[in-house]
Amino acid sequence: MIGLAQVYLLAGLVFGIFAVLSARDASNPRRWSNAAFWALLALSMLAGDRLGDLGNGVLVLALVGIAGLGGMGRGAAGDDQAARAERAARHGNRLFLLALVIPLTALAGTFLFKQVPHWIDPKQVTLVSLALGALLGLAVGLAWLRESPVVPFQEGRRLMDAVGWAAVLPQMLASLGAVFALAGVGQVVGGLMSEVIPAGSLVGAVIAYGLGMALFTMVMGNAFAAFPVMAAAIGLPLLIQQYHGSPAVVAAVGMLCGFCGTLMTPMAANFNVVPAALLELRDRNAVVKAQVGTALPLLAFNVALIWWAAFP
């Protein structure tokens, strides 16, 4: 049965290729530390379940050490700007069709693979479909553009080097959210909030929950990491159990509050740092600055929506 193990295998192989290409990039003065970083990430995906808690912990500390000591660098390898511009001019906007292969495959697979539960793990249908979409997009691109098979990996490695250590920040922060939940941080935050929220104030609890989701997401970079903490602190004990709010509305719109925080933090590297690298912007925080004007009124609307829709 195809499941998460195969998805991790595919991702590990890709990062392993990035490590090899980094080691061969003589134009990068930090090529060996780059190679070590991507190789360790590949190892975590290929054999993380065999390393155990201690082994994975040491691996994460090694990743942090390489990044923290400034070990990540960028080389001049890959196609130059003129070659990329020539290809873009030759194919035009049709290049965006390749980008559609992945989401369309993921959407189709999510529905179709549920009909063959003996082939695909029902719990991982979407992730398997997404991985299949990436493979299909790669195959279509190679057949259509007639490029060397090395080119997509070289360009992928160039992009990852441009993003640097921030590429793994979402995974790190999501793990941190799970650790916080297991450590009972939600109960601690709930105790602190009870000292601030006026007794019996539904509006105060709603505001604290919505703002807390946004702020924790800004700190942790991931609304899914912030949700267990704020749900345990305010969402479940106050809004749902004490004030009998709708669990569906509290959870769903609470996540939207968190997503507003995502728009305002560079910690959400996959949303806010990667686009800046793709567009080669001088200001790495340009995307965040452009989104704040949308995020703040949207956050206010979502907080009001919880108060209006969850407590009819």
KEVO-395630 format. One record per residue (C-alpha): residue in three letters; x, z, y. Coordinates in steps of 0.25 Angstrom, whole numbers, padded with zeros to 4 digits, always signed. Each point is the difference from the previous one (the first is absolute). Example, Ala and Ser with C-alpha at 12.3 -4.5 7.8 and 13.67 -1.06 7.14 Angstrom:
2
ala+0049+0031-0018/ser+0006-0002+0014/
***
This chain:
312
met+0000+0000+0000/ile+0005-0004+0014/gly+0001+0011+0010/leu+0008+0008+0010/ala+0012+0000-0009/gln+0001-0015+0001/val-0002+0000+0015/tyr+0011+0010+0001/leu+0009-0009-0009/leu-0003-0012+0009/ala+0003+0008+0013/gly+0013+0006-0006/leu+0005-0014-0004/val-0002-0005+0014/phe+0008+0011+0006/gly+0011-0002-0010/ile+0001-0014+0005/phe+0001+0005+0014/ala+0011+0009-0004/val+0008-0011-0006/leu-0002-0009+0012/ser+0004+0011+0009/ala+0013+0003-0008/arg+0003-0015+0001/asp-0002-0001+0016/ala+0014+0001+0005/ser-0006-0002+0014/asn-0006+0014+0000/pro+0011+0011+0003/arg-0009+0010-0008/arg-0003-0009-0012/trp+0003+0011-0010/ser-0008+0011+0005/asn-0012-0010+0002/ala+0002-0004-0014/ala+0000+0014-0005/phe-0012+0003+0008/trp-0008-0011-0006/ala+0006+0002-0014/leu-0005+0015+0001/leu-0014-0004+0004/ala+0000-0010-0012/leu+0005+0011-0009/ser-0012+0009+0004/met-0010-0011-0003/leu+0006-0005-0013/ala+0004+0014-0006/gly-0007+0011+0009/asp-0008+0005-0011/arg+0012+0002-0009/leu+0009+0007+0011/gly-0009+0012+0001/asp-0003+0009+0012/leu+0014+0004+0002/gly+0006-0015-0001/asn-0011-0005+0009/gly+0003+0011+0010/val+0015-0003+0000/leu-0003-0015+0001/val-0009+0002+0013/leu+0011+0009+0006/ala+0010-0011-0002/leu-0009-0010+0007/val-0002+0010+0011/gly+0015+0002+0001/ile+0003-0015+0001/ala-0010-0002+0010/gly+0003+0012+0008/leu+0015-0003+0001/gly-0003-0013+0006/gly+0004-0008-0013/met-0011-0011+0002/gly+0005-0013+0007/arg-0003-0014+0001/gly+0008-0013-0003/ala-0001-0014+0005/ala-0004-0006-0014/gly-0012-0008-0002/asp-0005-0012+0007/asp+0003-0001+0015/gln-0010-0001+0011/ala+0001-0015+0001/ala-0003-0002-0015/arg-0012+0009+0000/ala-0005-0007+0013/glu+0002-0014-0007/arg-0008+0005-0012/ala-0011+0006+0009/ala-0002-0013+0007/arg+0000-0009-0012/his-0011+0008-0007/gly-0008+0006+0012/asn-0011+0009-0001/arg-0002-0004-0015/leu+0011+0011-0003/phe-0011+0010+0002/leu-0007-0005-0012/leu+0010+0007-0008/ala-0003+0013+0006/leu-0014-0001-0004/val+0004-0002-0015/ile+0003+0015-0002/pro-0013+0006+0006/leu-0009-0010-0006/thr+0006+0002-0014/ala-0001+0015+0002/leu-0014-0001+0004/ala-0004-0009-0012/gly+0008+0008-0010/thr-0007+0013+0004/phe-0013-0006-0004/leu+0004-0009-0011/phe+0010+0010-0008/lys-0011+0010-0001/gln-0007-0009-0010/val+0013+0001-0009/pro+0002+0015+0000/his+0009-0002-0013/trp+0010-0008+0008/ile+0001+0007+0013/asp+0000+0015+0003/pro-0014+0002+0007/lys+0007+0011+0009/gln+0010-0010+0005/val-0007-0013+0001/thr+0002-0002+0015/leu+0015+0003-0001/val+0002-0009-0012/ser-0008-0011+0007/leu+0009+0002+0013/ala+0013-0001-0009/leu-0006-0013-0006/gly-0003-0005+0013/ala+0014+0002+0005/leu+0005-0008-0013/leu-0010-0011+0002/gly+0004-0001+0015/leu+0015-0001-0004/ala-0003-0011-0010/val-0009-0008+0009/gly+0010+0001+0012/leu+0012-0004-0009/ala-0008-0012-0006/trp-0005-0004+0014/leu+0012+0002+0009/arg+0010-0004-0011/glu+0010+0011+0004/ser+0010+0006-0008/pro-0005+0012-0008/val+0010+0009+0007/val-0006-0003+0014/pro-0012+0009-0001/phe+0008+0012-0005/gln+0011-0003+0011/glu-0010+0000+0011/gly-0007+0012-0006/arg+0013+0007+0000/arg+0003-0004+0014/leu-0014+0006+0004/met+0002+0013-0007/asp+0014+0001+0006/ala-0007-0002+0014/val-0010+0011-0003/gly+0011+0009-0006/trp-0003+0014-0006/ala-0014+0000+0007/ala-0005-0009-0011/val-0001+0011-0010/leu-0006+0010+0010/pro-0014-0002-0004/gln+0003+0004-0014/met+0008+0012+0004/leu-0011+0005+0009/ala-0011-0002-0010/ser+0008+0008-0010/leu+0002+0011+0011/gly-0015+0000+0002/ala-0002+0003-0015/val+0010+0011+0001/phe-0007+0006+0012/ala-0013+0000-0008/leu+0006+0007-0012/ala+0007+0010+0009/gly-0013+0005+0006/val+0004-0005+0014/gly-0015-0004+0002/gln-0004+0015-0002/val+0010+0004+0010/val-0004-0010+0010/gly-0015+0004-0002/gly+0004+0014+0003/leu+0007-0004+0013/met-0012-0008+0004/ser-0010+0011-0002/glu+0007+0008+0011/val-0002-0012+0009/ile-0013-0006-0003/pro-0012+0009+0006/ala-0008+0007-0011/gly-0012-0008-0003/ser+0004-0012+0008/leu-0003-0013-0008/val+0005-0009+0012/gly+0013+0008+0000/ala+0002-0002-0015/val-0003-0015+0001/ile+0010-0002+0011/ala+0011+0008-0007/tyr-0002-0008-0012/gly+0000-0013+0006/leu+0012+0003+0009/gly+0007+0007-0011/met-0001-0012-0009/ala+0006-0009+0011/leu+0011+0010+0003/phe+0004+0002-0014/thr+0000-0015-0003/met+0009-0002+0012/val+0010+0011-0005/met-0001-0005-0015/gly-0002-0015+0003/asn-0011-0001-0010/ala-0015+0004+0001/phe+0000+0001-0015/ala+0010+0011+0000/ala-0007+0007+0012/phe-0013+0000-0007/pro+0002+0010-0011/val+0006+0010+0011/met-0012-0001+0010/ala-0011-0001-0011/ala+0005+0013-0006/ala+0002+0006+0014/ile-0013-0004+0007/gly-0008-0011-0007/leu-0004+0007-0012/pro-0001+0014+0003/leu-0006-0002+0014/leu-0007-0013+0002/ile-0005-0002-0014/gln-0002+0014-0006/gln-0003+0008+0012/tyr-0008-0010+0009/his-0005-0009-0012/gly+0006-0013+0006/ser-0001-0013-0008/pro+0012+0000-0009/ala+0001-0016+0001/val-0001+0000+0015/val+0010+0011+0002/ala+0010-0006-0010/ala-0002-0015+0004/val+0000+0002+0015/gly+0011+0011-0001/met+0009-0011-0006/leu-0004-0009+0012/cys+0005+0011+0009/gly+0013+0001-0007/phe+0002-0015+0001/cys-0001+0001+0015/gly+0012+0009-0001/thr+0007-0011-0009/leu-0002-0009+0012/met+0008+0010+0009/thr+0012+0003-0008/pro+0013-0007-0004/met+0000+0009-0013/ala-0010-0010-0005/ala+0011-0010-0002/asn-0007-0010-0009/phe-0010-0002+0011/asn+0008+0002+0013/val+0015-0002-0003/val-0001-0012-0009/pro-0008-0009+0009/ala+0010+0004+0011/ala+0012-0005-0009/leu-0008-0012-0004/leu-0002-0004+0014/glu+0014+0004+0003/leu-0005+0008+0012/arg+0011+0007+0008/asp-0009+0013+0001/arg-0002+0005-0014/asn-0012+0008+0006/ala-0007-0011+0007/val-0011-0001-0010/val-0003+0015+0001/lys-0001-0001+0015/ala-0009-0012-0001/gln-0010+0007-0009/val-0001+0014+0007/gly-0010-0006+0010/thr-0009-0004-0012/ala+0003+0012-0009/leu-0005+0011+0010/pro-0014-0004+0003/leu-0002-0004-0014/leu+0004+0014-0004/ala-0010+0006+0010/phe-0011-0009-0006/asn+0004+0004-0014/val-0001+0015+0003/ala-0013-0002+0007/leu-0005-0008-0013/ile+0003+0011-0009/trp-0008+0010+0009/trp-0012-0010+0000/ala+0000-0006-0014/ala+0005+0012-0009/phe-0010+0010+0006/pro-0014-0007+0001/
***
